[in-house]
């Protein structure tokens, strides 16, 4: 939510707003109405009162909503009540669904919202091209490519830490595979085992699902973001991969720039990514000096065996981390928002 230039205010979406209310104040009717509002536009009276009052108090003229389809119902509601406010959707991850039916539903929702949007911010050309090819982008809607980045304060600082001697990768994705929120696409146990059997030391968050006692497995306890970024900088590469064979539709993984990749470039560590697919991530990495595209585990081990080359890639990735600071894109974003205000 943007008010005066360079002044940003964050407001929750209606899902978060409902979840923050005391349980004894939320009735079954409230929950049913909330579900209905997902399709026709939010009409939660408390959420709309708090949101419109906050926007008016800050003299907000642009609202940036993110990510996926979650905020679309709220944008419809804001448009009805505050038609003068410019509405922008930041598409960080789309489509979220991994099934054909789910993607079709989200596409329907996206086409519907385009009639009220003024702008869309895409993370890369692949996502924008997908929207155009699928007929999701309104003809009058302005667009901006804005690579997602952490601020400079998140990046590794000081001298580059020494690397490990054994060929290794770090995986910062989910490994708690019994969680109800984890999809089969997060289950990388087959790839993990192939990497281990190829002789690659594998570092990842400890979980009982991946505790198989392999001598090259190096599990660690969960860390805060800043500590994780510092830890990543020790490694040969950060593994970016999903089990896409478990998806009916893998658009999400072809198009999206995952948050673990955003942390990787901030940490200044090379990236290991499968040779096939992941077009969005690879576009994001254009110009990055430390990318290892591998066919399979043995191919990656072959590249990591060249320790002199790995050391060179690590040094180059460390030097390149400043290219991925969010501050570098501030003027670009402000120029886009100014063009919307003047239209």
VOBA-1610 file (N, C-alpha, C; in pm, whole numbers, padded with zeros to 5 digits, always signed):
BEGIN
Unk+00084-00118+00000Unk+00000+00000+00000Unk+00089+00124+00000Unk+00077+00209-00100Unk+00165+00324-00111Unk+00088+00454-00090Unk+00143+00544-00009Unk+00085+00676+00007Unk+00170+00777-00065Unk+00235+00866+00011Unk+00322+00965-00049Unk+00444+00895-00111Unk+00510+00958-00212Unk+00627+00897-00273Unk+00729+00854-00168Unk+00782+00732-00185Unk+00884+00674-00099Unk+00830+00638+00040Unk+00698+00648+00061Unk+00640+00611+00190Unk+00552+00489+00168Unk+00582+00381+00239Unk+00512+00256+00217Unk+00444+00212+00346Unk+00321+00166+00334Unk+00248+00112+00448Unk+00200-00027+00411Unk+00222-00122+00501Unk+00173-00258+00477Unk+00040-00276+00547Unk-00056-00335+00476Unk-00185-00370+00533Unk-00213-00517+00504Unk-00277-00588+00597Unk-00305-00730+00573Unk-00415-00748+00470Unk-00417-00865+00405Unk-00530-00897+00319Unk-00644-00948+00407Unk-00758-00975+00347Unk-00875-01013+00425Unk-00858-01149+00491Unk-00778-01239+00430Unk-00751-01368+00494Unk-00678-01348+00626Unk-00571-01268+00623Unk-00494-01241+00744Unk-00576-01164+00846Unk-00657-01072+00796Unk-00741-00992+00885Unk-00838-01081+00962Unk-00900-01175+00893Unk-00994-01267+00958Unk-00921-01357+01057Unk-00804-01407+01019Unk-00728-01497+01105Unk-00680-01427+01232Unk-00662-01295+01227Unk-00610-01221+01343Unk-00718-01190+01446Unk-00843-01209+01409Unk-00953-01181+01503Unk-00966-01294+01605Unk-01004-01264+01728Unk-01024-01370+01828Unk-01124-01473+01778Unk-01094-01600+01803Unk-01177-01708+01749Unk-01322-01697+01793Unk-01346-01649+01916Unk-01484-01643+01965Unk-01563-01528+01904Unk-01494-01442+01825Unk-01564-01332+01759Unk-01597-01363+01613Unk-01547-01476+01562Unk-01570-01514+01423Unk-01674-01625+01418Unk-01788-01597+01360Unk-01896-01694+01353Unk-01883-01781+01229Unk-01960-01888+01226Unk-01963-01975+01108Unk-02013-01897+00987Unk-02107-01806+01009Unk-02157-01723+00899Unk-02047-01633+00846Unk-01963-01581+00935Unk-01850-01498+00891Unk-01759-01577+00797Unk-01732-01702+00832Unk-01642-01784+00751Unk-01706-01819+00616Unk-01833-01849+00616Unk-01902-01877+00491Unk-01904-01754+00401Unk-01930-01637+00460Unk-01930-01513+00383Unk-01792-01483+00327Unk-01689-01516+00405Unk-01552-01494+00358Unk-01523-01580+00236Unk-01565-01707+00240Unk-01544-01794+00124Unk-01617-01743+00002Unk-01740-01697+00021Unk-01817-01643-00092Unk-01750-01519-00148Unk-01691-01439-00058Unk-01625-01317-00103Unk-01503-01342-00189Unk-01442-01462-00177Unk-01329-01497-00262Unk-01366-01493-00409Unk-01493-01517-00440Unk-01538-01524-00579Unk-01598-01393-00629Unk-01670-01323-00544Unk-01744-01205-00591Unk-01687-01073-00539Unk-01581-01080-00461Unk-01524-00959-00404Unk-01550-00953-00255Unk-01448-00918-00178Unk-01458-00917-00033Unk-01568-00823+00014Unk-01650-00872+00109Unk-01747-00783+00171Unk-01747-00796+00323Unk-01633-00833+00378Unk-01612-00837+00523Unk-01612-00692+00573Unk-01716-00656+00649Unk-01736-00516+00688Unk-01621-00463+00772Unk-01572-00544+00866Unk-01462-00497+00951Unk-01334-00476+00870Unk-01304-00572+00782Unk-01184-00559+00700Unk-01192-00434+00611Unk-01307-00417+00546Unk-01322-00304+00454Unk-01318-00171+00528Unk-01376-00167+00648Unk-01369-00043+00726Unk-01225-00010+00762Unk-01152-00109+00816Unk-01014-00084+00857Unk-00926-00047+00738Unk-00948-00115+00625Unk-00864-00091+00508Unk-00890+00044+00446Unk-01015+00077+00421Unk-01047+00205+00357Unk-01009+00323+00447Unk-01027+00306+00579Unk-00987+00414+00671Unk-00836+00435+00667Unk-00760+00326+00664Unk-00615+00337+00660Unk-00568+00400+00529Unk-00628+00360+00417Unk-00589+00417+00289Unk-00622+00566+00282Unk-00737+00603+00335Unk-00776+00745+00334Unk-00687+00826+00427Unk-00655+00771+00542Unk-00572+00842+00639Unk-00434+00871+00584Unk-00379+00780+00502Unk-00247+00797+00444Unk-00250+00868+00309Unk-00368+00907+00265Unk-00383+00969+00131Unk-00323+00879+00024Unk-00349+00750+00035Unk-00291+00653-00056Unk-00349+00669-00196Unk-00260+00670-00296Unk-00308+00677-00434Unk-00273+00555-00516Unk-00189+00465-00461Unk-00155+00340-00530Unk-00155+00227-00428Unk-00219+00116-00463Unk-00216-00005-00382Unk-00143-00112-00462Unk-00039-00171-00403Unk+00030-00286-00464Unk-00006-00409-00382Unk-00068-00506-00447Unk-00110-00628-00379Unk-00024-00744-00426Unk-00002-00840-00339Unk+00079-00957-00374Unk+00029-01074-00291Unk+00048-01197-00337Unk+00110-01243-00461Unk+00009-01330-00531Unk+00012-01421-00610Unk-00092-01513-00655Unk-00231-01457-00666Unk-00329-01538-00628Unk-00470-01499-00641Unk-00532-01458-00508Unk-00460-01469-00397Unk-00517-01440-00266Unk-00573-01297-00255Unk-00507-01194-00305Unk-00559-01058-00284Unk-00661-01012-00387Unk-00697-01095-00484Unk-00781-01047-00594Unk-00918-01002-00546Unk-00980-01076-00455Unk-01111-01036-00404Unk-01105-00903-00331Unk-00994-00878-00262Unk-00978-00751-00191Unk-00964-00635-00288Unk-00894-00657-00398Unk-00879-00551-00499Unk-01014-00514-00560Unk-01098-00614-00586Unk-01232-00586-00637Unk-01309-00497-00539Unk-01298-00529-00411Unk-01371-00452-00310Unk-01317-00310-00298Unk-01184-00295-00302Unk-01125-00161-00294Unk-01165-00077-00414Unk-01169-00137-00533Unk-01209-00063-00651Unk-01351-00007-00637Unk-01442-00086-00582Unk-01581-00041-00566Unk-01592+00076-00469Unk-01508+00077-00367Unk-01519+00180-00264Unk-01427+00298-00285Unk-01316+00279-00355Unk-01220+00386-00376Unk-01175+00386-00523Unk-01263+00426-00613Unk-01233+00416-00757Unk-01116+00502-00802Unk-01076+00599-00722Unk-00967+00688-00761Unk-00829+00626-00736Unk-00821+00521-00655Unk-00694+00460-00619Unk-00647+00368-00732Unk-00519+00379-00767Unk-00460+00291-00869Unk-00429+00155-00806Unk-00464+00049-00877Unk-00447-00087-00826Unk-00342-00161-00908Unk-00243-00217-00839Unk-00134-00290-00904Unk-00123-00428-00838Unk-00109-00530-00920Unk-00088-00665-00869Unk+00056-00706-00894Unk+00125-00747-00788Unk+00261-00801-00802Unk+00251-00954-00809Unk+00284-01009-00924Unk+00269-01153-00948Unk+00402-01221-00919Unk+00423-01258-00794Unk+00548-01325-00759Unk+00543-01474-00792Unk+00427-01536-00775Unk+00414-01678-00796Unk+00279-01707-00860Unk+00280-01756-00983Unk+00155-01784-01053Unk+00182-01883-01166Unk+00087-01975-01191Unk-00026-02010-01104Unk+00024-02086-00982Unk-00049-02074-00873Unk-00009-02142-00751Unk-00046-02290-00757Unk-00159-02319-00819Unk-00206-02457-00823Unk-00116-02545-00910Unk-00114-02674-00878Unk-00034-02771-00952Unk-00122-02873-01024Unk-00254-02845-01030Unk-00347-02933-01100Unk-00410-02857-01215Unk-00460-02930-01314Unk-00523-02866-01429Unk-00647-02787-01388Unk-00730-02847-01302Unk-00853-02779-01260Unk-00821-02654-01179Unk-00720-02664-01092Unk-00683-02549-01011Unk-00628-02434-01094Unk-00546-02466-01193Unk-00492-02362-01281Unk-00604-02296-01360Unk-00700-02373-01408Unk-00813-02318-01482Unk-00893-02221-01395Unk-00915-02258-01269Unk-00988-02170-01177Unk-00911-02041-01152Unk-00781-02051-01131Unk-00702-01931-01106Unk-00693-01843-01230Unk-00687-01904-01348Unk-00687-01825-01472Unk-00817-01747-01485Unk-00930-01811-01451Unk-01060-01742-01456Unk-01059-01622-01363Unk-01006-01641-01242Unk-01000-01532-01145Unk-00910-01419-01195Unk-00799-01455-01259Unk-00706-01354-01307Unk-00765-01273-01421Unk-00832-01339-01514Unk-00895-01264-01624Unk-01000-01167-01572Unk-01071-01210-01469Unk-01177-01126-01411Unk-01120-01001-01346Unk-01008-01013-01277Unk-00953-00899-01205Unk-00891-00797-01299Unk-00852-00839-01419Unk-00783-00747-01509Unk-00867-00625-01546Unk-00999-00637-01536Unk-01084-00522-01573Unk-01076-00409-01470Unk-01021-00436-01350Unk-01011-00330-01250Unk-00867-00291-01220Unk-00770-00364-01275Unk-00629-00334-01247Unk-00576-00221-01334Unk-00482-00146-01279Unk-00410-00044-01356Unk-00271-00092-01397Unk-00215-00186-01321Unk-00081-00233-01353Unk-00054-00370-01295Unk+00043-00439-01357Unk+00088-00569-01308Unk+00241-00568-01306Unk+00299-00615-01196Unk+00444-00626-01182Unk+00480-00773-01190Unk+00567-00807-01287Unk+00609-00945-01308Unk+00753-00965-01260Unk+00788-01086-01215Unk+00925-01110-01169Unk+01025-01134-01281Unk+00975-01166-01402Unk+01063-01196-01514Unk+00982-01197-01643Unk+01053-01206-01755Unk+00986-01207-01885Unk+00903-01333-01905Unk+00949-01446-01849Unk+00876-01572-01867Unk+00735-01562-01812Unk+00719-01500-01695Unk+00587-01486-01636Unk+00500-01392-01719Unk+00557-01280-01762Unk+00481-01187-01846Unk+00439-01252-01977Unk+00529-01326-02039Unk+00497-01393-02165Unk+00388-01498-02145Unk+00391-01567-02031Unk+00287-01665-02000Unk+00152-01596-01989Unk+00145-01483-01922Unk+00018-01410-01908Unk-00035-01369-02046Unk+00053-01323-02131Unk+00009-01281-02265Unk-00039-01399-02347Unk+00036-01508-02345Unk+00001-01625-02425Unk-00129-01688-02377Unk-00155-01683-02246Unk-00275-01743-02190Unk-00395-01649-02191Unk-00378-01528-02245Unk-00487-01433-02250Unk-00527-01381-02113Unk-00431-01370-02022Unk-00461-01327-01886Unk-00439-01177-01866Unk-00372-01111-01958Unk-00332-00972-01938Unk-00424-00878-02013Unk-00487-00787-01941Unk-00575-00690-02003Unk-00498-00595-02095Unk-00562-00553-02203Unk-00495-00471-02305Unk-00452-00336-02251Unk-00527-00280-02157Unk-00499-00145-02107Unk-00414-00144-01981Unk-00372-00259-01934Unk-00300-00267-01807Unk-00150-00247-01828Unk-00091-00156-01753Unk+00053-00133-01761Unk+00131-00248-01698Unk+00252-00273-01747Unk+00332-00383-01694Unk+00474-00336-01662Unk+00535-00407-01567Unk+00673-00379-01527Unk+00739-00512-01492Unk+00862-00531-01539Unk+00944-00643-01496Unk+01030-00595-01380Unk+01014-00655-01263Unk+01088-00614-01143Unk+01143-00738-01075Unk+01272-00767-01092Unk+01329-00887-01030Unk+01316-00881-00878Unk+01257-00980-00815Unk+01243-00977-00669Unk+01378-00995-00601Unk+01406-00909-00504Unk+01535-00912-00434Unk+01515-00874-00288Unk+01600-00928-00202Unk+01606-00878-00066Unk+01680-00744-00067Unk+01658-00665+00036Unk+01732-00540+00048Unk+01878-00570+00077Unk+01962-00470+00057Unk+02104-00488+00081Unk+02135-00530+00224Unk+02051-00493+00319Unk+02076-00528+00459Unk+02067-00678+00484Unk+02003-00754+00394Unk+01993-00898+00408Unk+02117-00970+00355Unk+02198-00901+00278Unk+02307-00969+00209Unk+02423-01000+00302Unk+02499-01102+00262Unk+02620-01137+00335Unk+02715-01018+00337Unk+02783-01000+00449Unk+02876-00888+00462Unk+03014-00940+00503Unk+03112-00849+00500Unk+03247-00885+00539Unk+03317-00966+00431Unk+03416-01043+00472Unk+03491-01125+00377Unk+03416-01254+00348Unk+03436-01306+00229Unk+03374-01434+00194Unk+03428-01543+00285Unk+03339-01623+00346Unk+03388-01731+00431Unk+03456-01839+00348Unk+03551-01911+00404Unk+03618-02018+00329Unk+03519-02127+00292Unk+03541-02188+00175Unk+03454-02294+00130Unk+03486-02428+00195Unk+03403-02527+00169Unk+03423-02662+00220Unk+03512-02739+00122Unk+03580-02839+00170Unk+03672-02913+00084Unk+03601-03017-00001Unk+03498-03081+00051Unk+03423-03185-00018Unk+03321-03123-00114Unk+03306-03172-00238Unk+03198-03124-00325Unk+03065-03127-00251Unk+02993-03015-00251Unk+02875-03004-00165Unk+02772-02909-00223Unk+02648-02926-00180Unk+02542-02829-00209Unk+02460-02811-00083Unk+02392-02698-00074Unk+02298-02672+00034Unk+02159-02661-00025Unk+02062-02721+00039Unk+01922-02713-00003Unk+01845-02644+00109Unk+01779-02532+00078Unk+01710-02454+00181Unk+01559-02465+00169Unk+01510-02561+00089Unk+01367-02583+00080Unk+01315-02668+00195Unk+01188-02701+00188Unk+01123-02776+00295Unk+01163-02924+00290Unk+01183-02980+00407Unk+01210-03124+00417Unk+01113-03193+00513Unk+01025-03116+00580Unk+00927-03174+00673Unk+00807-03223+00592Unk+00824-03334+00525Unk+00731-03377+00422Unk+00599-03431+00476Unk+00588-03454+00606Unk+00461-03500+00663Unk+00366-03387+00693Unk+00411-03262+00679Unk+00324-03147+00705Unk+00210-03143+00605Unk+00093-03103+00652Unk-00025-03097+00565Unk-00012-02991+00458Unk+00080-02895+00475Unk+00096-02786+00379Unk+00198-02817+00271Unk+00260-02934+00277Unk+00363-02970+00179Unk+00302-03051+00067Unk+00332-03014-00057Unk+00288-03089-00174Unk+00398-03186-00215Unk+00360-03289-00290Unk+00458-03387-00336Unk+00570-03324-00418Unk+00546-03206-00474Unk+00652-03138-00550Unk+00769-03099-00461Unk+00746-03089-00329Unk+00854-03056-00236Unk+00935-03179-00195Unk+00892-03296-00235Unk+00959-03419-00195Unk+01075-03448-00289Unk+01194-03411-00246Unk+01315-03427-00328Unk+01400-03545-00283Unk+01340-03640-00214Unk+01421-03749-00160Unk+01491-03831-00267Unk+01427-03849-00382Unk+01492-03926-00489Unk+01614-03850-00542Unk+01599-03721-00570Unk+01713-03642-00617Unk+01819-03631-00509Unk+01776-03610-00385Unk+01873-03602-00276Unk+01958-03729-00268Unk+01892-03844-00277Unk+01966-03970-00267Unk+02063-03986-00383Unk+02020-03942-00503Unk+02108-03950-00619Unk+02232-03862-00600Unk+02212-03743-00544Unk+02326-03654-00517Unk+02421-03715-00416Unk+02365-03771-00310Unk+02447-03834-00206Unk+02525-03953-00262Unk+02456-04036-00339Unk+02521-04155-00394Unk+02627-04119-00498Unk+02614-03998-00557Unk+02715-03952-00652Unk+02839-03897-00581Unk+02831-03885-00448Unk+02946-03837-00372Unk+02941-03689-00339Unk+02822-03630-00342Unk+02806-03487-00311Unk+02755-03473-00168Unk+02824-03396-00089Unk+02780-03368+00048Unk+02657-03279+00042Unk+02549-03320+00111Unk+02421-03249+00102Unk+02383-03192+00238Unk+02369-03060+00244Unk+02330-02989+00365Unk+02186-02941+00352Unk+02104-02967+00451Unk+01965-02923+00449Unk+01908-02927+00590Unk+01790-02870+00608Unk+01726-02868+00740Unk+01692-03010+00784Unk+01716-03038+00909Unk+01691-03171+00964Unk+01542-03202+00964Unk+01508-03325+00926Unk+01371-03374+00936Unk+01374-03525+00944Unk+01274-03582+01008Unk+01272-03728+01023Unk+01250-03797+00889Unk+01184-03727+00794Unk+01157-03788+00664Unk+01284-03811+00582Unk+01386-03732+00608Unk+01511-03745+00530Unk+01625-03802+00612Unk+01595-03848+00733Unk+01699-03901+00822Unk+01725-04047+00789Unk+01812-04070+00688Unk+01840-04208+00646Unk+01980-04253+00683Unk+02055-04167+00752Unk+02187-04207+00798Unk+02295-04208+00693Unk+02271-04152+00575Unk+02373-04150+00471Unk+02494-04070+00522Unk+02614-04121+00501Unk+02734-04055+00558Unk+02763-03917+00501Unk+02707-03883+00386Unk+02731-03750+00327Unk+02617-03653+00353Unk+02515-03697+00424Unk+02404-03608+00456Unk+02443-03523+00578Unk+02423-03392+00567Unk+02463-03299+00673Unk+02342-03213+00715Unk+02251-03268+00793Unk+02133-03191+00834Unk+02170-03086+00939Unk+02095-02974+00939Unk+02116-02870+01039Unk+01980-02823+01092Unk+01982-02757+01205Unk+01859-02708+01266Unk+01810-02582+01192Unk+01680-02557+01194Unk+01628-02435+01128Unk+01697-02310+01181Unk+01715-02213+01089Unk+01782-02088+01125Unk+01695-01969+01086Unk+01724-01857+01146Unk+01664-01731+01100Unk+01724-01694+00965Unk+01651-01610+00891Unk+01690-01579+00754Unk+01833-01525+00745Unk+01868-01430+00830Unk+02002-01369+00821Unk+02111-01473+00849Unk+02088-01561+00946Unk+02187-01664+00976Unk+02199-01764+00861Unk+02085-01797+00801Unk+02087-01891+00689Unk+02165-01834+00572Unk+02145-01707+00542Unk+02217-01644+00432Unk+02367-01646+00456Unk+02408-01621+00580Unk+02552-01626+00611Unk+02604-01769+00596Unk+02526-01866+00639Unk+02568-02006+00629Unk+02580-02050+00483Unk+02489-02007+00399Unk+02489-02048+00259Unk+02618-02010+00189Unk+02678-01901+00231Unk+02796-01849+00161Unk+02916-01943+00170Unk+02912-02046+00254Unk+03023-02140+00268Unk+03021-02247+00159Unk+02910-02261+00089Unk+02887-02379+00007Unk+02926-02360-00139Unk+02944-02475-00207Unk+02974-02474-00350Unk+02856-02418-00430Unk+02735-02456-00390Unk+02616-02414-00464Unk+02492-02433-00379Unk+02390-02357-00411Unk+02257-02373-00352Unk+02169-02445-00453Unk+02104-02552-00411Unk+02023-02634-00500Unk+01884-02576-00515Unk+01845-02548-00639Unk+01710-02501-00672Unk+01644-02609-00755Unk+01550-02681-00696Unk+01486-02791-00768Unk+01356-02829-00698Unk+01266-02888-00775Unk+01139-02941-00724Unk+01114-03076-00789Unk+01023-03152-00731Unk+00982-03279-00789Unk+00866-03251-00885Unk+00897-03200-01002Unk+00793-03158-01096Unk+00717-03275-01156Unk+00769-03395-01146Unk+00697-03511-01198Unk+00571-03539-01116Unk+00562-03481-00997Unk+00445-03501-00912Unk+00332-03403-00943Unk+00351-03317-01041Unk+00253-03212-01073Unk+00177-03244-01201Unk+00048-03215-01203Unk-00027-03218-01329Unk+00015-03101-01417Unk+00038-02986-01353Unk+00086-02866-01423Unk+00205-02812-01344Unk+00318-02794-01411Unk+00437-02745-01341Unk+00469-02600-01376Unk+00368-02525-01426Unk+00388-02384-01462Unk+00454-02306-01349Unk+00408-02333-01227Unk+00459-02259-01112Unk+00611-02267-01102Unk+00666-02384-01129Unk+00810-02402-01115Unk+00886-02361-01240Unk+00818-02355-01352Unk+00883-02305-01474Unk+00895-02154-01472Unk+00798-02085-01409Unk+00786-01941-01423Unk+00835-01860-01304Unk+00828-01917-01187Unk+00848-01841-01064Unk+00996-01827-01027Unk+01027-01718-00959Unk+01158-01700-00894Unk+01138-01737-00748Unk+01180-01855-00704Unk+01152-01897-00566Unk+01230-01815-00464Unk+01174-01805-00344Unk+01239-01724-00242Unk+01376-01779-00204Unk+01395-01910-00217Unk+01527-01966-00185Unk+01632-01919-00286Unk+01591-01887-00409Unk+01685-01833-00507Unk+01718-01687-00474Unk+01620-01613-00427Unk+01643-01474-00386Unk+01744-01470-00270Unk+01732-01565-00179Unk+01828-01573-00069Unk+01966-01617-00118Unk+01969-01704-00218Unk+02096-01753-00271Unk+02181-01641-00329Unk+02120-01557-00412Unk+02199-01449-00473Unk+02238-01345-00369Unk+02154-01327-00266Unk+02190-01235-00158Unk+02307-01290-00078Unk+02313-01422-00066Unk+02423-01485+00008Unk+02553-01484-00071Unk+02545-01467-00204Unk+02666-01468-00286Unk+02720-01606-00309Unk+02629-01701-00337Unk+02669-01840-00357Unk+02624-01885-00496Unk+02699-01971-00565Unk+02654-02022-00694Unk+02523-02098-00682Unk+02458-02119-00798Unk+02327-02184-00804Unk+02339-02313-00884Unk+02286-02422-00830Unk+02276-02549-00903Unk+02129-02570-00938Unk+02098-02577-01067Unk+01959-02588-01113Unk+01953-02692-01225Unk+01848-02774-01230Unk+01838-02873-01338Unk+01844-02809-01476Unk+01899-02882-01570Unk+01919-02830-01705Unk+01786-02807-01777Unk+01686-02892-01748Unk+01556-02880-01814Unk+01460-02801-01726Unk+01383-02709-01788Unk+01282-02633-01715Unk+01340-02514-01641Unk+01260-02460-01547Unk+01300-02349-01461Unk+01338-02225-01541Unk+01260-02197-01646Unk+01293-02084-01733Unk+01292-01951-01658Unk+01195-01933-01569Unk+01187-01807-01494Unk+01309-01785-01407Unk+01352-01888-01337Unk+01470-01876-01251Unk+01595-01847-01334Unk+01606-01911-01450Unk+01724-01891-01534Unk+01725-01751-01596Unk+01609-01698-01629Unk+01604-01559-01676Unk+01649-01464-01566Unk+01607-01491-01444Unk+01646-01410-01329Unk+01798-01412-01312Unk+01859-01525-01346Unk+02003-01542-01327Unk+02086-01499-01447Unk+02022-01444-01551Unk+02100-01398-01666Unk+02204-01296-01621Unk+02329-01321-01655Unk+02436-01233-01612Unk+02499-01275-01480Unk+02436-01369-01408Unk+02496-01417-01284Unk+02611-01512-01318Unk+02727-01494-01258Unk+02844-01572-01301Unk+02851-01714-01245Unk+02764-01749-01149Unk+02779-01877-01082Unk+02660-01968-01098Unk+02632-02014-01219Unk+02517-02101-01245Unk+02567-02236-01294Unk+02525-02343-01227Unk+02561-02479-01265Unk+02433-02552-01308Unk+02412-02564-01440Unk+02296-02637-01493Unk+02336-02783-01510Unk+02270-02872-01438Unk+02312-03012-01440Unk+02205-03104-01499Unk+02251-03205-01572Unk+02161-03305-01631Unk+02113-03405-01527Unk+02205-03446-01441Unk+02174-03544-01337Unk+02280-03531-01228Unk+02269-03616-01126Unk+02358-03604-01011Unk+02505-03626-01049Unk+02532-03721-01136Unk+02671-03747-01174Unk+02730-03630-01252Unk+02647-03564-01334Unk+02694-03446-01407Unk+02730-03334-01311Unk+02646-03313-01209Unk+02676-03209-01110Unk+02803-03244-01034Unk+02818-03369-00994Unk+02941-03410-00923Unk+03064-03384-01010Unk+03054-03412-01139Unk+03167-03388-01229Unk+03206-03240-01228Unk+03108-03150-01230Unk+03139-03007-01228Unk+03197-02966-01094Unk+03143-03021-00984Unk+03192-02982-00852Unk+03329-03040-00821Unk+03368-03144-00893Unk+03501-03203-00872Unk+03614-03108-00910Unk+03583-03013-00999Unk+03684-02915-01039Unk+03689-02807-00932Unk+03765-02831-00827Unk+03764-02743-00711Unk+03815-02603-00742Unk+03910-02593-00835Unk+03961-02461-00873Unk+03851-02380-00940Unk+03774-02445-01028Unk+03664-02377-01095Unk+03554-02340-00996Unk+03525-02429-00904Unk+03425-02400-00801Unk+03467-02279-00719Unk+03595-02271-00683Unk+03644-02156-00606Unk+03629-02027-00685Unk+03651-02035-00817Unk+03635-01918-00902Unk+03488-01875-00908Unk+03397-01974-00924Unk+03254-01942-00928Unk+03207-01882-00797Unk+03257-01935-00686Unk+03219-01881-00556Unk+03263-01736-00541Unk+03384-01706-00585Unk+03433-01569-00575Unk+03351-01475-00663Unk+03314-01521-00782Unk+03234-01438-00872Unk+03093-01417-00818Unk+03032-01523-00763Unk+02899-01510-00706Unk+02900-01417-00586Unk+03006-01424-00507Unk+03019-01334-00392Unk+03027-01189-00438Unk+03104-01164-00541Unk+03118-01028-00592Unk+02990-00977-00655Unk+02904-01067-00703Unk+02783-01028-00776Unk+02663-01003-00686Unk+02673-01029-00557Unk+02554-01021-00473Unk+02494-00881-00468Unk+02578-00777-00483Unk+02527-00641-00482Unk+02436-00609-00599Unk+02447-00689-00707Unk+02361-00667-00823Unk+02216-00703-00793Unk+02194-00774-00683Unk+02061-00823-00650Unk+02002-00755-00527Unk+02045-00634-00500Unk+01987-00557-00390Unk+01861-00485-00440Unk+01757-00489-00360Unk+01629-00429-00401Unk+01644-00280-00428Unk+01734-00213-00357Unk+01750-00068-00373Unk+01786-00030-00517Unk+01849-00119-00590Unk+01888-00089-00728Unk+01766-00068-00818Unk+01651-00119-00777Unk+01533-00113-00861Unk+01432-00007-00816Unk+01467+00071-00713Unk+01371+00166-00656Unk+01326+00270-00758Unk+01421+00327-00832Unk+01386+00431-00929Unk+01298+00374-01040Unk+01327+00252-01082Unk+01247+00186-01185Unk+01102+00170-01139Unk+01085+00127-01015Unk+00951+00110-00959Unk+00880+00244-00946Unk+00950+00343-00894Unk+00889+00474-00876Unk+00847+00534-01011Unk+00928+00512-01114Unk+00892+00563-01247Unk+00767+00497-01300Unk+00754+00367-01277Unk+00634+00295-01320Unk+00510+00346-01246Unk+00521+00363-01116Unk+00407+00411-01039Unk+00370+00554-01079Unk+00471+00635-01109Unk+00442+00773-01153Unk+00366+00773-01285Unk+00402+00680-01374Unk+00329+00673-01502Unk+00184+00631-01482Unk+00158+00548-01383Unk+00019+00509-01353Unk-00059+00625-01294Unk+00006+00700-01206Unk-00061+00815-01145Unk-00102+00919-01249Unk-00019+00933-01351Unk-00046+01038-01451Unk-00142+00992-01560Unk-00177+00864-01562Unk-00265+00812-01669Unk-00412+00827-01632
//
